[in-house]
Amino acid sequence: MPASSRPLIVGVSTAMAAVVSLAGCAQKTDTKGGDGTVQVVAKDDACEVSTKEFPAGHLTLNVDNRGTKVTEVYVLYPDDRIVTERENIGPGTKASLTAEIKSGDYTVVCKPGMKGDGLRRPVKATGGESAHRSPEMDAAVAAFRTYVQEQADATLPKAKAFTDAVRAGDVEAAKKAYAPSRIGWERTEPVAESFGDIDPKVDVREDGLEAGQDPEKDWTGWHRLEKALWADNKIGDREKQLADQLDADLTDWVKRVGQAEITPTSMANGAKELLDEVATGKVTGEEERYSRTDLVDFKGNVEGAEKSFQLLKPVARKNDPQLVAELDKQFAALNTLLDKFRTDPSGYDFTAYDKVGESERKELSDGVNALAEPLSKLAAAVTK
């Protein structure tokens, strides 16, 4: 999870959304777009969208960040679930998002500084045609949906082992159970995050809290308990309450994950998002700053990204065989590199990240970057 939390979008009222939409987004738009490409200019105080309407089907958003802050751009369903997103778009840089869009109303959101409610712009997909899917793509989506549900289901008992130890006041047992409880979440994080309201409850770091939130009252989830265990080395009544809440929030996630909208492009985009998570949180050592179990999360992210790729490979190979060959090569290289840091060849015990030297971190970063670049092209390859 990057330093900025996932947006607390679901709780925004309709009235506030309307105010933000009118005040924050410039009106430099055409009424209708001729194809499925939308230009988005992100500024510190505006979110300029080139068209209010575009045809249903494959959508590409070309984002140009002309502001002074790192920004995020989202496309949201009417209930604020995430259709597609791109984080960490630096000042003066450009990025593209690809998605499969059905006819209906949506919202484009720019989030300068990657915090707050963002600058909203209502848009509409018109026409009855949605993106065409081959039987192979339908099979990939079905298999990935099964994988996501299996990972969510497997997380609950592992999380229960962790929270049981917290409730028992057993610091050492809780420390041992902490990292394994997170693996399923890390493998499927983009799907979990698509609901918007769950991630800030279970996976936010203290510096990812929104302005006005009180860490003593509002900070919940894994990382709040991580700090208690490793920084404070103690468990109190508050931590035991937070263990109960983590169980409840993860149970909610497991119940809802089957409702997630999954498409071939969301799978490909999610794979890239997982590598972005590695680059901005795991390689830097920010994610697990107290437990130093960053490499466990790192491995989970890579496994989730590789699962999406493997399921999409039959389609991508037909459209771009060179890309598939490069992705095979880079996934293998990164997995081999990670294996160097395993302390248990058959499990998920890795070297504590504070024991990983700067040159080794640079090697890991280079491996992530070498994979992230071709992985960013996967969504386009499956929509050709």
Buried (B, 14 or more C-beta within 10 A) or exposed (E): BBBBBBBBBBEBEEEEBEEBBEEBBBEEBEEEBEEBBBBBBBBBEBBBBBBBBBBBBBBBBBBBBBBEBBBBBBBBBEEBBBBBBBBBBEBEEEBBBBBBBBBEEBBBBBBBBBBBBBBBBBBBBEEEEBBEBEEBBEBBBEBBBEBBBEBBEBBBEBBBBBBBBBBEEBBEBBBEBBBBBBBBBBBBBBBBBBBBBBBBBBBBBBEBBBEEBEEEEBBBBBBBBBBBBBEEEEBEEEBBEBBEBBBEBBBBBBEBBEEBBBBBBBBBBBBBBBBBBBBBBBBBBBBBBBBBBBBBBBBBBBBBBBBBBBBBBBBBBBEBEEBBEBBBEBBEBBBEBBEEBBEEEEEBBBBBBEEBEEEBBEBBBBBBBBBBEBBBBBBBBBBE
